[in-house]
Amino acid sequence: MSYLGNANAKCPYYHHESRKQITCEGCGCFEIVHKFKNEKEKMRFEIKNCYNYPNECQIARANDKKYE
C-alpha cells in the first residue's frame, strides 16, 4: 500500500511513503529512501521531520543548501 500525497507532510522534499519507507528528494536527480525497521519507528521520524518544516532532517538541510 502506498501513501502517495500524504496531506500531513510539510517538508517540501517529501515525495511519498509506504508502510516502512519514506522517499524524499535527494541531491541532483536522485531520490533518498529512508527505510525503517517498523512502522512505529517510521512514524516517529515522520512526525519529527516530515510533518514539520524547517526540521532537523539531514536530507532537508542538504537540500536547503542546494537551493540557497
C-alpha positions in Angstrom: 0.0 0.0 0.0 1.4 3.4 -0.9 0.6 6.7 0.9 1.2 9.0 -2.1 0.5 12.7 -1.4 0.3 12.4 2.4 -1.5 15.6 3.3 0.3 15.9 6.7 3.8 16.3 5.2 5.0 19.9 5.3 8.6 19.3 4.2 9.0 20.4 0.5 11.4 17.5 -0.1 8.9 14.7 0.8 7.8 12.7 -2.2 5.9 9.6 -0.9 5.9 6.8 1.6 4.9 3.2 2.0 4.5 1.1 5.1 8.1 1.2 6.3 9.7 3.7 3.9 9.8 7.4 3.2 11.1 8.7 -0.2 12.4 12.3 -0.4 14.2 14.5 -2.9 17.9 13.9 -2.8 20.9 15.7 -4.3 20.9 16.0 -8.0 18.4 13.9 -9.8 18.3 11.2 -7.1 15.7 10.3 -4.6 16.6 9.2 -1.0 14.7 6.3 0.6 14.6 6.2 4.4 14.0 2.6 5.4 12.7 1.7 8.9 12.6 -1.5 10.9 8.9 -1.0 11.8 6.0 1.4 11.3 6.4 2.9 14.8 10.0 4.0 14.0 8.9 5.5 10.7 6.1 7.4 12.3 8.4 8.9 14.9 10.7 10.1 12.2 7.8 11.4 10.1 6.2 13.4 12.9 9.5 14.9 13.9 10.7 15.7 10.4 8.2 15.3 7.5 5.3 17.0 9.3 7.4 20.0 10.3 9.5 22.4 8.2 12.1 23.6 8.8 13.1 20.4 10.6 16.3 18.5 11.8 16.4 16.1 8.9 19.9 15.9 7.3 18.4 15.4 3.9 16.2 18.5 4.2 19.3 20.6 5.4 21.3 19.4 2.4 18.5 20.3 0.0 18.1 23.7 1.7 21.8 24.4 0.9 21.3 23.2 -2.7 18.6 25.9 -3.2 20.2 28.8 -1.4 
